Amino acid sequence: ALPISVTFDDLPAVSVARGDPASLATFTDRLLANFTAHAVPVVGFVNEGKLTVAGEGLDGQSARIALLAKWLAAGFELGNHTYSHRSLNDLPIEEFQADVVRGEPVTSTLLAASGRGLRYFRHPFLQVGLDLQKREAFEAWLHKRGYTVAPVTIDNDDYIFAAVYASALRAGDAAQAAKTAEAYLTYMDAVFTFNEGLSQSLFGRPIRHVLLLHANELNADHGKALFERLEGRGYTFVSLAKALEDPAYGSADRYVGRWGISWMHHWEQTMGRPRTGSPDPPGWVSQAYEKGRR
């Protein structure tokens, strides 16, 4: 069996066709149902800045907080992804730390209700800093605050597919949505194959992977198919804590730089190897994504 931990970023949601609280509630139910059906012990990383939307008032805010409560009620865990999803590369450390603290109150209150606390932190954009001193100082501060950094070994461009998928749903273009979803699943197969090979090359064995996905409609609608593909490849779903027991996560890691990359690439570069290029989405998907951003 190949143990893998599945984590989701940008809660309560990102890249969805409709962002009103009622639509988000139905999307969240579909997403969580996939986790439950496949017994996947997910950690979801929250941006509390997404809980307050101009013009929605307190009712809207309460409805958005209720989305996070659904995750906990279904038996999943929440972590901190900062308040406003800014980059450690771009902010002074004190300002970034303040954004981490600002991202705690709602999530920690919800967790406390079930006797739990915040224990995982994930860097926005996976950007860990431009110099080692800053990276180490920030991670020491996190540790003192009771956090474990949630690394990622299987990074991917699901957010690109998700934006194109959401845009097709908004346009009522079912054929384009289906085509995008199929391309996504094929692409993810290539991503798993790539990381299985890289794990073999770096450690001479399969490691317990940590997969990063995003809380979007693409994964709500096609997460079941993705989990089935993982099971077909021999993966079993484990908690983040269980995955992090793998000795690979104790490997030397001195990576800093502009790019937010996976820990596989951190280790690769720390070992003095050049970074191996990961699979890219098909050209038509990238083009549709760029077009949508303009």
C-alpha positions, 0 to 999 in steps of 0.5 A: 500500500502507498500511504497518502495524505490529502489536504485542501487549500483556500477554504471555504472555497476558490474558483467556483462558478457561484460564490454566494453562501447558498451555492457554496453550501451545496458545493461543500456538501458534495466535496465532503461527501467524496471524502466520507465515501472514500474514508479520506482524513482530510485537513482543510486550510482556511483563509479567514479573510474569505469569511467576510464579503462586502455587502453580505453583512453578518448573515453572510459571514455566519453562513460562511463560518457555517461552511467551515463548521460543516468540515468539522461536523463531518470529521475533518480537520482545519488548519491555518492558511493565513488571513489574506493569502499573501506571500512570505516572499513579499512581506516583512516577517512581522507583517506576515506573522500578523496575518497568520495570527489574524487567520486564527480566531474563527478556526480556533473557536470552531476547533475548540468546540470539539476539544481541538486546537489549530496545529497545522500551517500551510504557506500561501503559494507554497512560498517559504521565503527568499532567504534562509534566515527569514525562513528559519526565523518564521518556522521557529516562530510557528513552532513556538506558536504550536504549529507544524508546517504542512509540507506538500510533496504532490503539488499540481495545477488543479487550480488552473483546471478549476478556473476553466471548469468554473468558467464553463459551468457559468457559461452553461457549457456542459461539454467544455466542463466535461472535457476539462474534467477529463483532461484534469484526471488524465493530467493528475495521473501524469502528476502521480507517475512523476512524483512516484518516480521522483520519490524513487530517485530521491529516496530509493522507495515510495514515501508517504505523500502529501497531496495538495488540492483546492476547495473548488467545484472541479474537486467536488464534482470529480473528486470521487473519480480522482480518489478511485484513480488513487486507490487503483494505483495502490494508494491508501488514505492516511492522516497528515500526522501519519504521513509526516511520520515518514523519515523523508520529512526529516530530510535536509531542506535549505530551499528558498526562492521565488518559486512555491514548489513541492518539498520533493523539489526542496529536497532535490535542490538541497541535495544539489540536483537540478529541479526536475520539471513536473507535468504541465496542463495541456496547452488548450487548458492553459490558454483558456485559463489565461484568457479567463484572467484577462 
